[in-house]
Amino acid sequence: MSTSTLTRARTRFPSSVLVAVGLAAGFGVAQGTGIRALGGVVLAAGGLGAARLWYRRRGLAVTLGLGALYLGAFVLAHVLALGLGWPAWLAVSLVTLTAAGVTYGVVDRPQEDAAAS
């Protein structure tokens, strides 16, 4: 691996950060402002930004799978909070950590680590 490739691999922006920001900040904005649509804009921006990175790095199949995970996490947070009575921030935190962790493992983890495991 050349030095420029190694530097690029170490400095590329992790899509899992966009997943975490989209889910958690989207909820925070919706709750803090009382404007659910504004939280939806943040959620959509995080998801679309992450999807762009997923597509460039891993292709359409992974993008569709992780997109379904992202939307599923959003829905599951509502089910946990509204349906099961969990505290809202607990539900959002759980699904955010899970979705961001899976995203990191599938897309963001450096290839050297993936080959070693």
N, CA, C and O atoms as CSV, one atom per row, in Angstrom:
chain,resi,resn,atom,element,x,y,z
A,1,MET,N,N,0.856,-1.173,0.000
A,1,MET,CA,C,0.000,0.000,0.000
A,1,MET,C,C,0.892,1.222,0.000
A,1,MET,O,O,1.819,1.326,0.803
A,2,SER,N,N,0.610,2.146,-0.901
A,2,SER,CA,C,1.418,3.352,-0.977
A,2,SER,C,C,1.098,4.284,0.181
A,2,SER,O,O,0.068,4.151,0.843
A,3,THR,N,N,1.997,5.223,0.411
A,3,THR,CA,C,1.815,6.173,1.504
A,3,THR,C,C,0.561,7.004,1.307
A,3,THR,O,O,-0.176,7.241,2.264
A,4,SER,N,N,0.304,7.453,0.079
A,4,SER,CA,C,-0.882,8.282,-0.154
A,4,SER,C,C,-2.163,7.478,0.082
A,4,SER,O,O,-3.140,8.013,0.606
A,5,THR,N,N,-2.167,6.199,-0.300
A,5,THR,CA,C,-3.329,5.352,-0.054
A,5,THR,C,C,-3.518,5.129,1.432
A,5,THR,O,O,-4.645,5.170,1.926
A,6,LEU,N,N,-2.434,4.893,2.148
A,6,LEU,CA,C,-2.512,4.683,3.588
A,6,LEU,C,C,-3.014,5.944,4.292
A,6,LEU,O,O,-3.836,5.851,5.204
A,7,THR,N,N,-2.541,7.100,3.890
A,7,THR,CA,C,-2.990,8.360,4.483
A,7,THR,C,C,-4.464,8.580,4.198
A,7,THR,O,O,-5.213,8.975,5.091
A,8,ARG,N,N,-4.892,8.330,2.966
A,8,ARG,CA,C,-6.293,8.506,2.609
A,8,ARG,C,C,-7.178,7.560,3.400
A,8,ARG,O,O,-8.258,7.960,3.835
A,9,ALA,N,N,-6.757,6.319,3.600
A,9,ALA,CA,C,-7.541,5.350,4.352
A,9,ALA,C,C,-7.687,5.762,5.812
A,9,ALA,O,O,-8.729,5.518,6.419
A,10,ARG,N,N,-6.676,6.372,6.374
A,10,ARG,CA,C,-6.720,6.786,7.766
A,10,ARG,C,C,-7.490,8.079,7.979
A,10,ARG,O,O,-7.984,8.322,9.080
A,11,THR,N,N,-7.603,8.908,6.962
A,11,THR,CA,C,-8.211,10.219,7.141
A,11,THR,C,C,-9.604,10.338,6.540
A,11,THR,O,O,-10.199,11.413,6.613
A,12,ARG,N,N,-10.142,9.291,5.957
A,12,ARG,CA,C,-11.468,9.428,5.360
A,12,ARG,C,C,-12.532,9.548,6.453
A,12,ARG,O,O,-12.413,8.968,7.532
A,13,PHE,N,N,-13.549,10.303,6.145
A,13,PHE,CA,C,-14.592,10.601,7.127
A,13,PHE,C,C,-15.454,9.363,7.358
A,13,PHE,O,O,-15.929,8.759,6.396
A,14,PRO,N,N,-15.665,8.975,8.612
A,14,PRO,CA,C,-16.470,7.782,8.887
A,14,PRO,C,C,-17.971,8.054,8.720
A,14,PRO,O,O,-18.508,8.994,9.306
A,15,SER,N,N,-18.625,7.237,7.929
A,15,SER,CA,C,-20.062,7.396,7.714
A,15,SER,C,C,-20.850,7.097,8.983
A,15,SER,O,O,-21.981,7.560,9.130
A,16,SER,N,N,-20.273,6.337,9.890
A,16,SER,CA,C,-20.963,6.035,11.150
A,16,SER,C,C,-21.203,7.303,11.971
A,16,SER,O,O,-22.146,7.355,12.761
A,17,VAL,N,N,-20.371,8.316,11.797
A,17,VAL,CA,C,-20.592,9.596,12.485
A,17,VAL,C,C,-21.859,10.256,11.940
A,17,VAL,O,O,-22.642,10.818,12.706
A,18,LEU,N,N,-22.064,10.194,10.637
A,18,LEU,CA,C,-23.277,10.754,10.044
A,18,LEU,C,C,-24.521,10.005,10.520
A,18,LEU,O,O,-25.570,10.609,10.745
A,19,VAL,N,N,-24.397,8.697,10.668
A,19,VAL,CA,C,-25.512,7.898,11.184
A,19,VAL,C,C,-25.853,8.344,12.606
A,19,VAL,O,O,-27.017,8.583,12.925
A,20,ALA,N,N,-24.844,8.453,13.446
A,20,ALA,CA,C,-25.068,8.851,14.838
A,20,ALA,C,C,-25.635,10.263,14.930
A,20,ALA,O,O,-26.567,10.509,15.695
A,21,VAL,N,N,-25.084,11.181,14.162
A,21,VAL,CA,C,-25.569,12.562,14.196
A,21,VAL,C,C,-26.993,12.642,13.641
A,21,VAL,O,O,-27.841,13.338,14.200
A,22,GLY,N,N,-27.252,11.939,12.555
A,22,GLY,CA,C,-28.593,11.979,11.968
A,22,GLY,C,C,-29.664,11.495,12.928
A,22,GLY,O,O,-30.711,12.127,13.065
A,23,LEU,N,N,-29.407,10.380,13.592
A,23,LEU,CA,C,-30.400,9.829,14.511
A,23,LEU,C,C,-30.502,10.643,15.803
A,23,LEU,O,O,-31.595,11.059,16.186
A,24,ALA,N,N,-29.390,10.868,16.465
A,24,ALA,CA,C,-29.415,11.541,17.768
A,24,ALA,C,C,-29.734,13.033,17.637
A,24,ALA,O,O,-30.583,13.554,18.361
A,25,ALA,N,N,-29.062,13.712,16.724
A,25,ALA,CA,C,-29.315,15.148,16.574
A,25,ALA,C,C,-30.690,15.397,15.977
A,25,ALA,O,O,-31.343,16.385,16.314
A,26,GLY,N,N,-31.134,14.516,15.098
A,26,GLY,CA,C,-32.484,14.655,14.559
A,26,GLY,C,C,-33.520,14.612,15.667
A,26,GLY,O,O,-34.448,15.420,15.691
A,27,PHE,N,N,-33.359,13.671,16.583
A,27,PHE,CA,C,-34.271,13.598,17.725
A,27,PHE,C,C,-34.123,14.825,18.618
A,27,PHE,O,O,-35.118,15.410,19.045
A,28,GLY,N,N,-32.893,15.209,18.896
A,28,GLY,CA,C,-32.652,16.359,19.762
A,28,GLY,C,C,-33.246,17.643,19.206
A,28,GLY,O,O,-33.828,18.433,19.948
A,29,VAL,N,N,-33.101,17.851,17.911
A,29,VAL,CA,C,-33.651,19.041,17.273
A,29,VAL,C,C,-35.181,19.013,17.327
A,29,VAL,O,O,-35.818,20.020,17.636
A,30,ALA,N,N,-35.763,17.845,17.022
A,30,ALA,CA,C,-37.224,17.733,17.064
A,30,ALA,C,C,-37.759,17.980,18.468
A,30,ALA,O,O,-38.755,18.681,18.649
A,31,GLN,N,N,-37.097,17.405,19.450
A,31,GLN,CA,C,-37.547,17.571,20.829
A,31,GLN,C,C,-37.276,18.984,21.343
A,31,GLN,O,O,-38.124,19.578,22.010
A,32,GLY,N,N,-36.118,19.510,21.039
A,32,GLY,CA,C,-35.739,20.825,21.542
A,32,GLY,C,C,-36.530,21.976,20.955
A,32,GLY,O,O,-36.846,22.940,21.652
A,33,THR,N,N,-36.851,21.876,19.666
A,33,THR,CA,C,-37.587,22.957,19.013
A,33,THR,C,C,-39.086,22.737,19.031
A,33,THR,O,O,-39.861,23.682,18.882
A,34,GLY,N,N,-39.495,21.485,19.212
A,34,GLY,CA,C,-40.914,21.169,19.126
A,34,GLY,C,C,-41.401,21.059,17.688
A,34,GLY,O,O,-42.595,20.882,17.445
A,35,ILE,N,N,-40.486,21.164,16.739
A,35,ILE,CA,C,-40.834,21.086,15.313
A,35,ILE,C,C,-40.304,19.755,14.782
A,35,ILE,O,O,-39.122,19.633,14.459
A,36,ARG,N,N,-41.186,18.763,14.695
A,36,ARG,CA,C,-40.768,17.426,14.273
A,36,ARG,C,C,-40.192,17.422,12.862
A,36,ARG,O,O,-39.263,16.670,12.568
A,37,ALA,N,N,-40.741,18.254,11.999
A,37,ALA,CA,C,-40.248,18.306,10.615
A,37,ALA,C,C,-38.794,18.766,10.551
A,37,ALA,O,O,-38.030,18.305,9.703
A,38,LEU,N,N,-38.418,19.662,11.435
A,38,LEU,CA,C,-37.034,20.129,11.461
A,38,LEU,C,C,-36.093,18.992,11.891
A,38,LEU,O,O,-34.996,18.850,11.350
A,39,GLY,N,N,-36.525,18.197,12.854
A,39,GLY,CA,C,-35.761,17.008,13.227
A,39,GLY,C,C,-35.681,16.028,12.074
A,39,GLY,O,O,-34.661,15.365,11.884
A,40,GLY,N,N,-36.766,15.933,11.296
A,40,GLY,CA,C,-36.768,15.067,10.118
A,40,GLY,C,C,-35.781,15.516,9.062
A,40,GLY,O,O,-35.188,14.688,8.371
A,41,VAL,N,N,-35.600,16.815,8.933
A,41,VAL,CA,C,-34.614,17.346,7.985
A,41,VAL,C,C,-33.205,16.921,8.410
A,41,VAL,O,O,-32.395,16.508,7.581
A,42,VAL,N,N,-32.927,17.028,9.700
A,42,VAL,CA,C,-31.610,16.611,10.216
A,42,VAL,C,C,-31.426,15.112,10.017
A,42,VAL,O,O,-30.358,14.668,9.596
A,43,LEU,N,N,-32.459,14.331,10.317
A,43,LEU,CA,C,-32.412,12.880,10.123
A,43,LEU,C,C,-32.135,12.544,8.654
A,43,LEU,O,O,-31.284,11.708,8.353
A,44,ALA,N,N,-32.855,13.197,7.752
A,44,ALA,CA,C,-32.681,12.940,6.321
A,44,ALA,C,C,-31.300,13.359,5.836
A,44,ALA,O,O,-30.681,12.647,5.044
A,45,ALA,N,N,-30.813,14.495,6.297
A,45,ALA,CA,C,-29.487,14.962,5.868
A,45,ALA,C,C,-28.399,13.985,6.315
A,45,ALA,O,O,-27.498,13.663,5.540
A,46,GLY,N,N,-28.478,13.517,7.550
A,46,GLY,CA,C,-27.502,12.536,8.025
A,46,GLY,C,C,-27.576,11.248,7.229
A,46,GLY,O,O,-26.547,10.691,6.849
A,47,GLY,N,N,-28.787,10.770,6.974
A,47,GLY,CA,C,-28.961,9.535,6.214
A,47,GLY,C,C,-28.491,9.648,4.779
A,47,GLY,O,O,-27.830,8.746,4.265
A,48,LEU,N,N,-28.828,10.752,4.127
A,48,LEU,CA,C,-28.404,10.931,2.736
A,48,LEU,C,C,-26.888,11.101,2.625
A,48,LEU,O,O,-26.266,10.583,1.698
A,49,GLY,N,N,-26.304,11.824,3.568
A,49,GLY,CA,C,-24.844,11.967,3.561
A,49,GLY,C,C,-24.145,10.638,3.766
A,49,GLY,O,O,-23.163,10.332,3.091
A,50,ALA,N,N,-24.654,9.852,4.700
A,50,ALA,CA,C,-24.072,8.528,4.935
A,50,ALA,C,C,-24.265,7.626,3.721
A,50,ALA,O,O,-23.354,6.898,3.328
A,51,ALA,N,N,-25.454,7.679,3.132
A,51,ALA,CA,C,-25.739,6.837,1.964
A,51,ALA,C,C,-24.799,7.151,0.803
A,51,ALA,O,O,-24.385,6.252,0.072
A,52,ARG,N,N,-24.476,8.396,0.643
A,52,ARG,CA,C,-23.535,8.778,-0.427
A,52,ARG,C,C,-22.165,8.126,-0.196
A,52,ARG,O,O,-21.537,7.618,-1.125
A,53,LEU,N,N,-21.724,8.155,1.056
A,53,LEU,CA,C,-20.444,7.517,1.373
A,53,LEU,C,C,-20.536,6.000,1.218
A,53,LEU,O,O,-19.609,5.386,0.690
A,54,TRP,N,N,-21.621,5.386,1.662
A,54,TRP,CA,C,-21.785,3.937,1.537
A,54,TRP,C,C,-21.729,3.508,0.077
A,54,TRP,O,O,-21.072,2.526,-0.266
A,55,TYR,N,N,-22.422,4.250,-0.775
A,55,TYR,CA,C,-22.463,3.896,-2.186
A,55,TYR,C,C,-21.080,3.991,-2.816
A,55,TYR,O,O,-20.678,3.112,-3.579
A,56,ARG,N,N,-20.351,5.063,-2.495
A,56,ARG,CA,C,-19.003,5.230,-3.049
A,56,ARG,C,C,-18.038,4.171,-2.544
A,56,ARG,O,O,-17.144,3.747,-3.276
A,57,ARG,N,N,-18.208,3.741,-1.306
A,57,ARG,CA,C,-17.245,2.822,-0.694
A,57,ARG,C,C,-17.592,1.348,-0.873
A,57,ARG,O,O,-16.697,0.513,-1.009
A,58,ARG,N,N,-18.896,1.017,-0.874
A,58,ARG,CA,C,-19.273,-0.398,-0.874
A,58,ARG,C,C,-20.326,-0.792,-1.905
A,58,ARG,O,O,-20.606,-1.981,-2.065
A,59,GLY,N,N,-20.914,0.166,-2.605
A,59,GLY,CA,C,-21.856,-0.179,-3.659
A,59,GLY,C,C,-23.316,-0.142,-3.232
A,59,GLY,O,O,-23.650,0.183,-2.093
A,60,LEU,N,N,-24.173,-0.488,-4.189
A,60,LEU,CA,C,-25.613,-0.351,-4.020
A,60,LEU,C,C,-26.191,-1.301,-2.980
A,60,LEU,O,O,-27.018,-0.887,-2.168
A,61,ALA,N,N,-25.783,-2.549,-2.985
A,61,ALA,CA,C,-26.368,-3.531,-2.061
A,61,ALA,C,C,-26.133,-3.133,-0.607
A,61,ALA,O,O,-27.057,-3.183,0.206
A,62,VAL,N,N,-24.924,-2.744,-0.277
A,62,VAL,CA,C,-24.616,-2.320,1.095
A,62,VAL,C,C,-25.372,-1.040,1.423
A,62,VAL,O,O,-25.869,-0.883,2.539
A,63,THR,N,N,-25.464,-0.126,0.466
A,63,THR,CA,C,-26.198,1.124,0.687
A,63,THR,C,C,-27.663,0.847,1.006
A,63,THR,O,O,-28.221,1.446,1.925
A,64,LEU,N,N,-28.279,-0.043,0.266
A,64,LEU,CA,C,-29.681,-0.377,0.527
A,64,LEU,C,C,-29.845,-1.057,1.882
A,64,LEU,O,O,-30.794,-0.762,2.610
A,65,GLY,N,N,-28.944,-1.951,2.225
A,65,GLY,CA,C,-29.011,-2.634,3.512
A,65,GLY,C,C,-28.839,-1.690,4.684
A,65,GLY,O,O,-29.606,-1.736,5.645
A,66,LEU,N,N,-27.832,-0.833,4.605
A,66,LEU,CA,C,-27.597,0.108,5.702
A,66,LEU,C,C,-28.668,1.201,5.737
A,66,LEU,O,O,-28.990,1.721,6.806
A,67,GLY,N,N,-29.214,1.545,4.584
A,67,GLY,CA,C,-30.332,2.492,4.560
A,67,GLY,C,C,-31.549,1.915,5.273
A,67,GLY,O,O,-32.242,2.620,6.008
A,68,ALA,N,N,-31.805,0.622,5.049
A,68,ALA,CA,C,-32.909,-0.045,5.753
A,68,ALA,C,C,-32.630,-0.096,7.250
A,68,ALA,O,O,-33.547,0.079,8.053
A,69,LEU,N,N,-31.384,-0.333,7.634
A,69,LEU,CA,C,-31.018,-0.338,9.055
A,69,LEU,C,C,-31.253,1.050,9.665
A,69,LEU,O,O,-31.788,1.156,10.769
A,70,TYR,N,N,-30.863,2.098,8.961
A,70,TYR,CA,C,-31.016,3.471,9.439
A,70,TYR,C,C,-32.494,3.803,9.670
A,70,TYR,O,O,-32.869,4.313,10.726
A,71,LEU,N,N,-33.315,3.509,8.678
A,71,LEU,CA,C,-34.751,3.767,8.824
A,71,LEU,C,C,-35.375,2.865,9.877
A,71,LEU,O,O,-36.259,3.286,10.623
A,72,GLY,N,N,-34.907,1.615,9.933
A,72,GLY,CA,C,-35.400,0.693,10.953
A,72,GLY,C,C,-35.055,1.157,12.351
A,72,GLY,O,O,-35.849,0.987,13.276
A,73,ALA,N,N,-33.884,1.740,12.517
A,73,ALA,CA,C,-33.484,2.272,13.825
A,73,ALA,C,C,-34.396,3.418,14.230
A,73,ALA,O,O,-34.794,3.518,15.390
A,74,PHE,N,N,-34.726,4.275,13.284
A,74,PHE,CA,C,-35.646,5.380,13.540
A,74,PHE,C,C,-37.011,4.854,14.005
A,74,PHE,O,O,-37.575,5.344,14.983
A,75,VAL,N,N,-37.522,3.869,13.303
A,75,VAL,CA,C,-38.815,3.285,13.661
A,75,VAL,C,C,-38.728,2.574,15.009
A,75,VAL,O,O,-39.617,2.723,15.847
A,76,LEU,N,N,-37.669,1.806,15.222
A,76,LEU,CA,C,-37.516,1.068,16.476
A,76,LEU,C,C,-37.441,2.005,17.675
A,76,LEU,O,O,-37.972,1.683,18.738
A,77,ALA,N,N,-36.794,3.152,17.526
A,77,ALA,CA,C,-36.744,4.117,18.629
A,77,ALA,C,C,-38.156,4.551,19.014
A,77,ALA,O,O,-38.462,4.701,20.197
A,78,HIS,N,N,-39.013,4.752,18.017
A,78,HIS,CA,C,-40.400,5.114,18.303
A,78,HIS,C,C,-41.150,3.973,18.976
A,78,HIS,O,O,-41.924,4.194,19.908
A,79,VAL,N,N,-40.923,2.764,18.506
A,79,VAL,CA,C,-41.591,1.598,19.105
A,79,VAL,C,C,-41.169,1.435,20.558
A,79,VAL,O,O,-42.008,1.210,21.430
A,80,LEU,N,N,-39.874,1.548,20.819
A,80,LEU,CA,C,-39.384,1.397,22.192
A,80,LEU,C,C,-39.918,2.498,23.106
A,80,LEU,O,O,-40.315,2.231,24.241
A,81,ALA,N,N,-39.927,3.733,22.608
A,81,ALA,CA,C,-40.341,4.867,23.449
A,81,ALA,C,C,-41.858,4.951,23.581
A,81,ALA,O,O,-42.380,5.045,24.692
A,82,LEU,N,N,-42.553,4.920,22.479
A,82,LEU,CA,C,-44.002,5.103,22.521
A,82,LEU,C,C,-44.746,3.807,22.815
A,82,LEU,O,O,-45.724,3.796,23.564
A,83,GLY,N,N,-44.279,2.726,22.224
A,83,GLY,CA,C,-44.979,1.451,22.388
A,83,GLY,C,C,-44.672,0.740,23.694
A,83,GLY,O,O,-45.568,0.175,24.321
A,84,LEU,N,N,-43.416,0.765,24.105
A,84,LEU,CA,C,-43.018,0.036,25.309
A,84,LEU,C,C,-42.794,0.938,26.512
A,84,LEU,O,O,-42.561,0.454,27.620
A,85,GLY,N,N,-42.863,2.231,26.299
A,85,GLY,CA,C,-42.752,3.167,27.408
A,85,GLY,C,C,-41.341,3.450,27.898
A,85,GLY,O,O,-41.161,3.954,29.006
A,86,TRP,N,N,-40.337,3.132,27.085
A,86,TRP,CA,C,-38.965,3.448,27.471
A,86,TRP,C,C,-38.779,4.961,27.457
A,86,TRP,O,O,-39.475,5.659,26.719
A,87,PRO,N,N,-37.851,5.479,28.260
A,87,PRO,CA,C,-37.501,6.901,28.129
A,87,PRO,C,C,-36.988,7.167,26.709
A,87,PRO,O,O,-36.218,6.379,26.159
A,88,ALA,N,N,-37.419,8.272,26.136
A,88,ALA,CA,C,-37.114,8.558,24.735
A,88,ALA,C,C,-35.612,8.586,24.451
A,88,ALA,O,O,-35.162,8.009,23.461
A,89,TRP,N,N,-34.832,9.252,25.309
A,89,TRP,CA,C,-33.394,9.340,25.052
A,89,TRP,C,C,-32.720,7.981,25.174
A,89,TRP,O,O,-31.732,7.726,24.486
A,90,LEU,N,N,-33.229,7.107,26.031
A,90,LEU,CA,C,-32.672,5.755,26.136
A,90,LEU,C,C,-32.908,4.990,24.834
A,90,LEU,O,O,-32.002,4.340,24.311
A,91,ALA,N,N,-34.117,5.073,24.326
A,91,ALA,CA,C,-34.441,4.387,23.076
A,91,ALA,C,C,-33.595,4.913,21.922
A,91,ALA,O,O,-33.048,4.132,21.143
A,92,VAL,N,N,-33.487,6.228,21.812
A,92,VAL,CA,C,-32.701,6.833,20.732
A,92,VAL,C,C,-31.224,6.467,20.880
A,92,VAL,O,O,-30.553,6.167,19.893
A,93,SER,N,N,-30.727,6.494,22.100
A,93,SER,CA,C,-29.313,6.145,22.331
A,93,SER,C,C,-29.024,4.707,21.936
A,93,SER,O,O,-28.007,4.430,21.301
A,94,LEU,N,N,-29.904,3.798,22.304
A,94,LEU,CA,C,-29.710,2.385,21.978
A,94,LEU,C,C,-29.676,2.145,20.479
A,94,LEU,O,O,-28.769,1.482,19.975
A,95,VAL,N,N,-30.656,2.679,19.766
A,95,VAL,CA,C,-30.687,2.433,18.323
A,95,VAL,C,C,-29.569,3.173,17.615
A,95,VAL,O,O,-29.055,2.691,16.605
A,96,THR,N,N,-29.182,4.337,18.124
A,96,THR,CA,C,-28.094,5.094,17.511
A,96,THR,C,C,-26.773,4.347,17.649
A,96,THR,O,O,-26.031,4.212,16.677
A,97,LEU,N,N,-26.480,3.866,18.841
A,97,LEU,CA,C,-25.238,3.112,19.054
A,97,LEU,C,C,-25.201,1.850,18.202
A,97,LEU,O,O,-24.164,1.503,17.638
A,98,THR,N,N,-26.328,1.173,18.113
A,98,THR,CA,C,-26.383,-0.054,17.320
A,98,THR,C,C,-26.181,0.236,15.834
A,98,THR,O,O,-25.359,-0.407,15.182
A,99,ALA,N,N,-26.923,1.193,15.303
A,99,ALA,CA,C,-26.814,1.505,13.874
A,99,ALA,C,C,-25.423,2.036,13.517
A,99,ALA,O,O,-24.856,1.661,12.491
A,100,ALA,N,N,-24.882,2.906,14.363
A,100,ALA,CA,C,-23.541,3.439,14.089
A,100,ALA,C,C,-22.483,2.343,14.210
A,100,ALA,O,O,-21.527,2.316,13.435
A,101,GLY,N,N,-22.647,1.454,15.164
A,101,GLY,CA,C,-21.693,0.355,15.321
A,101,GLY,C,C,-21.703,-0.599,14.140
A,101,GLY,O,O,-20.645,-1.006,13.659
A,102,VAL,N,N,-22.879,-0.954,13.674
A,102,VAL,CA,C,-22.976,-1.829,12.498
A,102,VAL,C,C,-22.389,-1.128,11.283
A,102,VAL,O,O,-21.661,-1.741,10.502
A,103,THR,N,N,-22.698,0.145,11.119
A,103,THR,CA,C,-22.150,0.909,9.998
A,103,THR,C,C,-20.631,0.941,10.043
A,103,THR,O,O,-19.968,0.761,9.022
A,104,TYR,N,N,-20.086,1.170,11.227
A,104,TYR,CA,C,-18.629,1.168,11.346
A,104,TYR,C,C,-18.055,-0.190,10.930
A,104,TYR,O,O,-17.082,-0.255,10.179
A,105,GLY,N,N,-18.652,-1.251,11.416
A,105,GLY,CA,C,-18.149,-2.583,11.101
A,105,GLY,C,C,-18.242,-2.939,9.632
A,105,GLY,O,O,-17.360,-3.613,9.100
A,106,VAL,N,N,-19.289,-2.501,8.978
A,106,VAL,CA,C,-19.507,-2.865,7.576
A,106,VAL,C,C,-18.754,-1.952,6.617
A,106,VAL,O,O,-18.209,-2.427,5.621
A,107,VAL,N,N,-18.713,-0.649,6.896
A,107,VAL,CA,C,-18.175,0.298,5.918
A,107,VAL,C,C,-16.903,0.998,6.375
A,107,VAL,O,O,-15.973,1.157,5.584
A,108,ASP,N,N,-16.842,1.414,7.622
A,108,ASP,CA,C,-15.782,2.327,8.051
A,108,ASP,C,C,-14.529,1.666,8.601
A,108,ASP,O,O,-13.462,2.280,8.595
A,109,ARG,N,N,-14.629,0.443,9.073
A,109,ARG,CA,C,-13.474,-0.203,9.684
A,109,ARG,C,C,-12.365,-0.372,8.653
A,109,ARG,O,O,-12.619,-0.831,7.540
A,110,PRO,N,N,-11.143,-0.007,9.012
A,110,PRO,CA,C,-10.035,-0.167,8.052
A,110,PRO,C,C,-9.899,-1.620,7.592
A,110,PRO,O,O,-10.115,-2.552,8.366
A,111,GLN,N,N,-9.544,-1.791,6.345
A,111,GLN,CA,C,-9.457,-3.123,5.761
A,111,GLN,C,C,-8.435,-4.014,6.457
A,111,GLN,O,O,-8.610,-5.232,6.493
A,112,GLU,N,N,-7.363,-3.430,7.013
A,112,GLU,CA,C,-6.364,-4.236,7.716
A,112,GLU,C,C,-6.997,-4.915,8.923
A,112,GLU,O,O,-6.693,-6.074,9.207
A,113,ASP,N,N,-7.877,-4.210,9.641
A,113,ASP,CA,C,-8.557,-4.788,10.792
A,113,ASP,C,C,-9.544,-5.863,10.357
A,113,ASP,O,O,-9.676,-6.893,11.018
A,114,ALA,N,N,-10.234,-5.625,9.249
A,114,ALA,CA,C,-11.231,-6.580,8.769
A,114,ALA,C,C,-10.573,-7.885,8.355
A,114,ALA,O,O,-11.143,-8.955,8.566
A,115,ALA,N,N,-9.388,-7.817,7.771
A,115,ALA,CA,C,-8.704,-9.037,7.327
A,115,ALA,C,C,-8.149,-9.824,8.514
A,115,ALA,O,O,-8.026,-11.047,8.444
A,116,ALA,N,N,-7.818,-9.134,9.593
A,116,ALA,CA,C,-7.239,-9.796,10.760
A,116,ALA,C,C,-8.279,-10.523,11.592
A,116,ALA,O,O,-7.939,-11.460,12.314
A,117,SER,N,N,-9.569,-10.107,11.506
A,117,SER,CA,C,-10.570,-10.754,12.342
A,117,SER,C,C,-11.211,-11.945,11.703
A,117,SER,O,O,-12.075,-12.580,12.307
